[in-house]
Amino acid sequence: MESFDNLVEGINELKNQGYVEDFNLKQNCLECRNGEYKVFHNEFEIDKFFRFEGDSSPDDSSILYAISSDKYNLKGVLVNSYGIYSEDITDEMLDKLK
């Protein structure tokens, strides 16, 4: 199993593995390329994920997701804090990212 010392190292390695898109979490989908692609919960898979703990504060904790979508032939990353469950997102998106 892969592991990384920090978030930046993880992002860089995943980009080297072809996860080049930067996904943004929206209420009911993931977006990339400035909204050109909207990828819904049934259109992507989480291939890997990595948790990072903040050294100085629990608020600095985050999760790095490696995501692929066969439908759109996309691979990319999504970075989110552990507080994702308090975000205003649909139940389908919440279930997918747990």
DRENTORKOL-3810 file (N, C-alpha, C; in nm, 4 decimals):
REM DRENTORKOL-3810
@n.u->0.0844; n.v->-0.1181; n.w->0.0000; ca.u->0.0000; ca.v->0.0000; ca.w->0.0000; c.u->0.0885; c.v->0.1238; c.w->0.0000
@n.u->0.0545; n.v->0.2167; n.w->-0.0862; ca.u->0.1287; ca.v->0.3419; ca.w->-0.0921; c.u->0.1035; c.v->0.4255; c.w->0.0324
@n.u->0.2010; n.v->0.5054; n.w->0.0665; ca.u->0.1822; ca.v->0.6049; ca.w->0.1714; c.u->0.2718; c.v->0.7238; c.w->0.1392
@n.u->0.2303; n.v->0.8379; n.w->0.1867; ca.u->0.3026; ca.v->0.9609; ca.w->0.1591; c.u->0.3235; c.v->1.0363; c.w->0.2887
@n.u->0.4330; n.v->1.1107; n.w->0.2960; ca.u->0.4635; ca.v->1.1878; ca.w->0.4156; c.u->0.3741; c.v->1.3105; c.w->0.4309
@n.u->0.3301; n.v->1.3659; n.w->0.3173; ca.u->0.2460; ca.v->1.4854; ca.w->0.3241; c.u->0.1560; c.v->1.4942; c.w->0.2011
@n.u->0.0624; n.v->1.5846; n.w->0.2067; ca.u->-0.0379; ca.v->1.6008; ca.w->0.1014; c.u->0.0248; c.v->1.6351; c.w->-0.0334
@n.u->0.1195; n.v->1.7261; n.w->-0.0345; ca.u->0.1827; ca.v->1.7681; ca.w->-0.1602; c.u->0.2541; c.v->1.6508; c.w->-0.2265
@n.u->0.3241; n.v->1.5716; n.w->-0.1482; ca.u->0.3910; ca.v->1.4529; ca.w->-0.2027; c.u->0.2887; c.v->1.3575; c.w->-0.2641
@n.u->0.1757; n.v->1.3382; n.w->-0.1961; ca.u->0.0705; ca.v->1.2509; ca.w->-0.2479; c.u->0.0122; c.v->1.3016; c.w->-0.3780
@n.u->-0.0188; n.v->1.4298; n.w->-0.3833; ca.u->-0.0737; ca.v->1.4887; ca.w->-0.5069; c.u->0.0248; c.v->1.4727; c.w->-0.6212
@n.u->0.1516; n.v->1.5043; n.w->-0.5975; ca.u->0.2521; ca.v->1.4946; ca.w->-0.7032; c.u->0.2673; c.v->1.3519; c.w->-0.7546
@n.u->0.2678; n.v->1.2535; n.w->-0.6650; ca.u->0.2817; ca.v->1.1144; ca.w->-0.7076; c.u->0.1588; c.v->1.0674; c.w->-0.7856
@n.u->0.0401; n.v->1.1051; n.w->-0.7394; ca.u->-0.0807; ca.v->1.0669; ca.w->-0.8131; c.u->-0.0836; c.v->1.1326; c.w->-0.9511
@n.u->-0.0387; n.v->1.2552; n.w->-0.9614; ca.u->-0.0311; ca.v->1.3213; ca.w->-1.0933; c.u->0.0636; c.v->1.2434; c.w->-1.1845
@n.u->0.1755; n.v->1.1938; n.w->-1.1274; ca.u->0.2691; ca.v->1.1108; ca.w->-1.2056; c.u->0.2039; c.v->0.9812; c.w->-1.2521
@n.u->0.1034; n.v->0.9344; n.w->-1.1779; ca.u->0.0318; ca.v->0.8118; ca.w->-1.2130; c.u->-0.0859; c.v->0.8391; c.w->-1.3066
@n.u->-0.1012; n.v->0.9627; n.w->-1.3527; ca.u->-0.2050; ca.v->0.9944; ca.w->-1.4496; c.u->-0.3287; c.v->1.0606; c.w->-1.3929
@n.u->-0.3326; n.v->1.0877; n.w->-1.2639; ca.u->-0.4472; ca.v->1.1556; ca.w->-1.2017; c.u->-0.4260; c.v->1.3065; c.w->-1.2144
@n.u->-0.4495; n.v->1.3581; n.w->-1.3345; ca.u->-0.4095; ca.v->1.4950; ca.w->-1.3668; c.u->-0.5197; c.v->1.5991; c.w->-1.3495
@n.u->-0.6436; n.v->1.5572; n.w->-1.3400; ca.u->-0.7531; ca.v->1.6532; ca.w->-1.3225; c.u->-0.7596; c.v->1.6984; c.w->-1.1766
@n.u->-0.8048; n.v->1.8210; n.w->-1.1568; ca.u->-0.8303; ca.v->1.8736; ca.w->-1.0226; c.u->-0.9810; c.v->1.8821; c.w->-1.0046
@n.u->-1.0367; n.v->1.7870; n.w->-0.9306; ca.u->-1.1805; ca.v->1.7829; ca.w->-0.9082; c.u->-1.2193; c.v->1.8774; c.w->-0.7946
@n.u->-1.3351; n.v->1.9393; n.w->-0.8089; ca.u->-1.3934; ca.v->2.0228; ca.w->-0.7049; c.u->-1.5262; c.v->1.9615; c.w->-0.6640
@n.u->-1.5500; n.v->1.9556; n.w->-0.5338; ca.u->-1.6726; ca.v->1.8981; ca.w->-0.4813; c.u->-1.7855; c.v->2.0000; c.w->-0.4881
@n.u->-1.8921; n.v->1.9624; n.w->-0.5541; ca.u->-2.0137; ca.v->2.0438; ca.w->-0.5592; c.u->-2.1236; c.v->1.9681; c.w->-0.4860
@n.u->-2.2410; n.v->2.0262; n.w->-0.4751; ca.u->-2.3482; ca.v->1.9654; ca.w->-0.3966; c.u->-2.3840; c.v->1.8257; c.w->-0.4446
@n.u->-2.3937; n.v->1.8052; n.w->-0.5766; ca.u->-2.4388; ca.v->1.6758; ca.w->-0.6276; c.u->-2.3447; c.v->1.6131; c.w->-0.7302
@n.u->-2.2224; n.v->1.6663; n.w->-0.7417; ca.u->-2.1292; ca.v->1.6125; ca.w->-0.8412; c.u->-1.9874; c.v->1.6596; c.w->-0.8105
@n.u->-1.8947; n.v->1.6090; n.w->-0.8912; ca.u->-1.7588; ca.v->1.6608; ca.w->-0.8938; c.u->-1.7445; c.v->1.7392; c.w->-1.0231
@n.u->-1.6726; n.v->1.8486; n.w->-1.0186; ca.u->-1.6486; ca.v->1.9276; ca.w->-1.1393; c.u->-1.4991; c.v->1.9375; c.w->-1.1643
@n.u->-1.4645; n.v->1.9518; n.w->-1.2923; ca.u->-1.3267; ca.v->1.9808; ca.w->-1.3294; c.u->-1.3272; c.v->2.0625; c.w->-1.4578
@n.u->-1.2111; n.v->2.1146; n.w->-1.4905; ca.u->-1.1942; ca.v->2.1994; ca.w->-1.6091; c.u->-1.2936; c.v->2.3156; c.w->-1.6099
@n.u->-1.2970; n.v->2.3862; n.w->-1.4975; ca.u->-1.3839; ca.v->2.5041; ca.w->-1.4832; c.u->-1.5299; c.v->2.4740; c.w->-1.5153
@n.u->-1.5775; n.v->2.3598; n.w->-1.4723; ca.u->-1.7176; ca.v->2.3238; ca.w->-1.4902; c.u->-1.7502; c.v->2.2581; c.w->-1.6224
@n.u->-1.6503; n.v->2.2373; n.w->-1.7067; ca.u->-1.6745; ca.v->2.1702; ca.w->-1.8353; c.u->-1.7291; c.v->2.0293; c.w->-1.8141
@n.u->-1.6782; n.v->1.9611; n.w->-1.7109; ca.u->-1.7256; ca.v->1.8269; ca.w->-1.6779; c.u->-1.7924; c.v->1.8290; c.w->-1.5414
@n.u->-1.9115; n.v->1.7729; n.w->-1.5347; ca.u->-1.9827; ca.v->1.7492; ca.w->-1.4104; c.u->-1.9988; c.v->1.5980; c.w->-1.3993
@n.u->-1.9353; n.v->1.5396; n.w->-1.2999; ca.u->-1.9304; ca.v->1.3949; ca.w->-1.2867; c.u->-2.0137; c.v->1.3566; c.w->-1.1638
@n.u->-2.1213; n.v->1.2842; n.w->-1.1864; ca.u->-2.2143; ca.v->1.2486; ca.w->-1.0802; c.u->-2.1713; c.v->1.1197; c.w->-1.0097
@n.u->-2.2320; n.v->1.0912; n.w->-0.8947; ca.u->-2.1879; ca.v->0.9819; ca.w->-0.8070; c.u->-2.1795; c.v->0.8463; c.w->-0.8778
@n.u->-2.2651; n.v->0.8224; n.w->-0.9747; ca.u->-2.2644; ca.v->0.6935; ca.w->-1.0447; c.u->-2.1727; c.v->0.6938; c.w->-1.1671
@n.u->-2.0961; n.v->0.8032; n.w->-1.1855; ca.u->-2.0090; ca.v->0.8158; ca.w->-1.3018; c.u->-1.8608; c.v->0.8181; c.w->-1.2651
@n.u->-1.8272; n.v->0.7932; n.w->-1.1380; ca.u->-1.6870; ca.v->0.7893; ca.w->-1.0991; c.u->-1.6627; c.v->0.6831; c.w->-0.9928
@n.u->-1.5359; n.v->0.6460; n.w->-0.9808; ca.u->-1.4914; ca.v->0.5508; ca.w->-0.8792; c.u->-1.3781; c.v->0.6139; c.w->-0.8000
@n.u->-1.3718; n.v->0.5800; n.w->-0.6727; ca.u->-1.2584; ca.v->0.6198; ca.w->-0.5903; c.u->-1.1592; c.v->0.5048; c.w->-0.5957
@n.u->-1.0479; n.v->0.5282; n.w->-0.6616; ca.u->-0.9474; ca.v->0.4239; ca.w->-0.6800; c.u->-0.8611; c.v->0.4058; c.w->-0.5552
@n.u->-0.8295; n.v->0.5166; n.w->-0.4896; ca.u->-0.7454; ca.v->0.5146; ca.w->-0.3694; c.u->-0.7808; c.v->0.6375; c.w->-0.2872
@n.u->-0.7499; n.v->0.6319; n.w->-0.1599; ca.u->-0.7585; ca.v->0.7520; ca.w->-0.0784; c.u->-0.6530; c.v->0.7466; c.w->0.0307
@n.u->-0.6110; n.v->0.8651; n.w->0.0737; ca.u->-0.5057; ca.v->0.8777; ca.w->0.1733; c.u->-0.5472; c.v->0.9838; c.w->0.2748
@n.u->-0.5269; n.v->0.9531; n.w->0.4018; ca.u->-0.5593; ca.v->1.0477; ca.w->0.5092; c.u->-0.4309; c.v->1.1138; c.w->0.5578
@n.u->-0.4411; n.v->1.2431; n.w->0.5824; ca.u->-0.3281; ca.v->1.3192; ca.w->0.6339; c.u->-0.3713; c.v->1.3921; c.w->0.7592
@n.u->-0.2915; n.v->1.3769; n.w->0.8646; ca.u->-0.3180; ca.v->1.4439; ca.w->0.9914; c.u->-0.2335; c.v->1.5698; c.w->0.9982
@n.u->-0.2941; n.v->1.6781; n.w->1.0430; ca.u->-0.2194; ca.v->1.8017; ca.w->1.0620; c.u->-0.1247; c.v->1.7902; c.w->1.1800
@n.u->-0.0025; n.v->1.8421; n.w->1.1650; ca.u->0.0964; ca.v->1.8347; ca.w->1.2724; c.u->0.0585; c.v->1.9219; c.w->1.3917
@n.u->0.0052; n.v->2.0397; n.w->1.3629; ca.u->-0.0187; ca.v->2.1342; ca.w->1.4711; c.u->-0.1645; c.v->2.1436; c.w->1.5132
@n.u->-0.2546; n.v->2.1032; n.w->1.4267; ca.u->-0.3959; ca.v->2.1218; ca.w->1.4575; c.u->-0.4799; c.v->2.0145; c.w->1.3890
@n.u->-0.5782; n.v->1.9589; n.w->1.4591; ca.u->-0.6679; ca.v->1.8622; ca.w->1.3948; c.u->-0.7461; c.v->1.9231; c.w->1.2788
@n.u->-0.7597; n.v->2.0558; n.w->1.2784; ca.u->-0.8308; ca.v->2.1224; ca.w->1.1699; c.u->-0.7554; c.v->2.1133; c.w->1.0377
@n.u->-0.6265; n.v->2.0766; n.w->1.0433; ca.u->-0.5453; ca.v->2.0653; ca.w->0.9221; c.u->-0.5553; c.v->1.9276; c.w->0.8575
@n.u->-0.6377; n.v->1.8404; n.w->0.9111; ca.u->-0.6507; ca.v->1.7049; ca.w->0.8583; c.u->-0.7253; c.v->1.7061; c.w->0.7257
@n.u->-0.6836; n.v->1.6183; n.w->0.6352; ca.u->-0.7478; ca.v->1.6140; ca.w->0.5031; c.u->-0.7418; c.v->1.4735; c.w->0.4457
@n.u->-0.8206; n.v->1.4542; n.w->0.3407; ca.u->-0.8226; ca.v->1.3281; ca.w->0.2658; c.u->-0.7927; c.v->1.3601; c.w->0.1202
@n.u->-0.7047; n.v->1.2827; n.w->0.0609; ca.u->-0.6714; ca.v->1.2929; ca.w->-0.0806; c.u->-0.7338; c.v->1.1731; c.w->-0.1505
@n.u->-0.8219; n.v->1.1995; n.w->-0.2460; ca.u->-0.8878; ca.v->1.0945; ca.w->-0.3238; c.u->-0.8269; c.v->1.0870; c.w->-0.4635
@n.u->-0.7993; n.v->0.9659; n.w->-0.5109; ca.u->-0.7639; ca.v->0.9406; ca.w->-0.6509; c.u->-0.8906; c.v->0.8883; c.w->-0.7173
@n.u->-0.9415; n.v->0.9632; n.w->-0.8144; ca.u->-1.0736; ca.v->0.9364; ca.w->-0.8723; c.u->-1.0623; c.v->0.9150; c.w->-1.0222
@n.u->-1.1402; n.v->0.8198; n.w->-1.0723; ca.u->-1.1450; ca.v->0.7980; ca.w->-1.2170; c.u->-1.2902; c.v->0.7904; c.w->-1.2631
@n.u->-1.3098; n.v->0.8318; n.w->-1.3866; ca.u->-1.4408; ca.v->0.8230; ca.w->-1.4504; c.u->-1.4222; c.v->0.7615; c.w->-1.5882
@n.u->-1.4675; n.v->0.6371; n.w->-1.6033; ca.u->-1.4596; ca.v->0.5717; ca.w->-1.7339; c.u->-1.5491; c.v->0.6414; c.w->-1.8350
@n.u->-1.6631; n.v->0.6903; n.w->-1.7902; ca.u->-1.7581; ca.v->0.7558; ca.w->-1.8808; c.u->-1.6939; c.v->0.8735; c.w->-1.9538
@n.u->-1.6153; n.v->0.9533; n.w->-1.8813; ca.u->-1.5546; ca.v->1.0726; ca.w->-1.9395; c.u->-1.4051; c.v->1.0561; c.w->-1.9669
@n.u->-1.3514; n.v->0.9366; n.w->-1.9377; ca.u->-1.2092; ca.v->0.9104; ca.w->-1.9562; c.u->-1.1242; c.v->1.0131; c.w->-1.8804
@n.u->-1.1589; n.v->1.0328; n.w->-1.7516; ca.u->-1.0894; ca.v->1.1288; ca.w->-1.6669; c.u->-1.0281; c.v->1.0581; c.w->-1.5472
@n.u->-0.9130; n.v->1.1073; n.w->-1.5040; ca.u->-0.8514; ca.v->1.0641; ca.w->-1.3789; c.u->-0.8010; c.v->1.1900; c.w->-1.3099
@n.u->-0.8301; n.v->1.2020; n.w->-1.1813; ca.u->-0.7855; ca.v->1.3211; ca.w->-1.1117; c.u->-0.7892; c.v->1.3047; c.w->-0.9613
@n.u->-0.7640; n.v->1.4148; n.w->-0.8927; ca.u->-0.7588; ca.v->1.4153; ca.w->-0.7471; c.u->-0.8638; c.v->1.5100; c.w->-0.6909
@n.u->-0.9077; n.v->1.4767; n.w->-0.5712; ca.u->-0.9958; ca.v->1.5621; ca.w->-0.4920; c.u->-0.9358; c.v->1.5674; c.w->-0.3528
@n.u->-0.9174; n.v->1.6884; n.w->-0.3007; ca.u->-0.8678; ca.v->1.7065; ca.w->-0.1655; c.u->-0.9805; c.v->1.7662; c.w->-0.0839
@n.u->-1.0064; n.v->1.7057; n.w->0.0317; ca.u->-1.1094; ca.v->1.7595; ca.w->0.1179; c.u->-1.0724; c.v->1.7360; c.w->0.2628
@n.u->-1.1265; n.v->1.8202; n.w->0.3482; ca.u->-1.0990; ca.v->1.8068; ca.w->0.4907; c.u->-1.1841; c.v->1.6945; c.w->0.5477
@n.u->-1.1515; n.v->1.6498; n.w->0.6673; ca.u->-1.2327; ca.v->1.5479; ca.w->0.7331; c.u->-1.3736; c.v->1.5983; c.w->0.7563
@n.u->-1.3941; n.v->1.7277; n.w->0.7510; ca.u->-1.5255; ca.v->1.7859; ca.w->0.7740; c.u->-1.6196; c.v->1.7730; c.w->0.6555
@n.u->-1.5859; n.v->1.6895; n.w->0.5572; ca.u->-1.6695; ca.v->1.6732; ca.w->0.4385; c.u->-1.8135; c.v->1.6402; c.w->0.4754
@n.u->-1.8323; n.v->1.5709; n.w->0.5857; ca.u->-1.9650; ca.v->1.5251; ca.w->0.6215; c.u->-2.0542; c.v->1.6391; c.w->0.6682
@n.u->-1.9965; n.v->1.7555; n.w->0.6924; ca.u->-2.0769; ca.v->1.8714; ca.w->0.7282; c.u->-2.1057; c.v->1.9587; c.w->0.6065
@n.u->-2.0471; n.v->1.9233; n.w->0.4927; ca.u->-2.0718; ca.v->1.9975; ca.w->0.3690; c.u->-2.2153; c.v->1.9764; c.w->0.3229
@n.u->-2.2662; n.v->2.0710; n.w->0.2472; ca.u->-2.4007; ca.v->2.0609; ca.w->0.1920; c.u->-2.3944; c.v->1.9836; c.w->0.0608
@n.u->-2.3934; n.v->1.8488; n.w->0.0721; ca.u->-2.3879; ca.v->1.7637; ca.w->-0.0467; c.u->-2.5000; c.v->1.6609; c.w->-0.0382
@n.u->-2.5325; n.v->1.6028; n.w->-0.1521; ca.u->-2.6410; ca.v->1.5049; ca.w->-0.1562; c.u->-2.5996; c.v->1.3770; c.w->-0.0834
@n.u->-2.6982; n.v->1.2995; n.w->-0.0434; ca.u->-2.6732; ca.v->1.1726; ca.w->0.0245; c.u->-2.5902; c.v->1.0786; c.w->-0.0630
@n.u->-2.6146; n.v->1.0802; n.w->-0.1934; ca.u->-2.5407; ca.v->0.9926; ca.w->-0.2854; c.u->-2.3916; c.v->1.0284; c.w->-0.2862
@n.u->-2.3623; n.v->1.1582; n.w->-0.2888; ca.u->-2.2226; ca.v->1.2010; ca.w->-0.2869; c.u->-2.1601; c.v->1.1692; c.w->-0.1520
@n.u->-2.2330; n.v->1.1899; n.w->-0.0453; ca.u->-2.1825; ca.v->1.1599; ca.w->0.0887; c.u->-2.1490; c.v->1.0113; c.w->0.1017
@n.u->-2.2379; n.v->0.9242; n.w->0.0557; ca.u->-2.2153; ca.v->0.7801; ca.w->0.0623; c.u->-2.0920; c.v->0.7400; c.w->-0.0208
@n.u->-2.0774; n.v->0.8007; n.w->-0.1362; ca.u->-1.9670; ca.v->0.7656; ca.w->-0.2250; c.u->-1.8309; c.v->0.8031; c.w->-0.1630
@n.u->-1.8257; n.v->0.9149; n.w->-0.0910; ca.u->-1.6995; ca.v->0.9659; ca.w->-0.0378; c.u->-1.6690; c.v->0.9199; c.w->0.1038
@n.u->-1.7560; n.v->0.8384; n.w->0.1626; ca.u->-1.7284; ca.v->0.7887; ca.w->0.2994; c.u->-1.6166; c.v->0.6890; c.w->0.2985
END
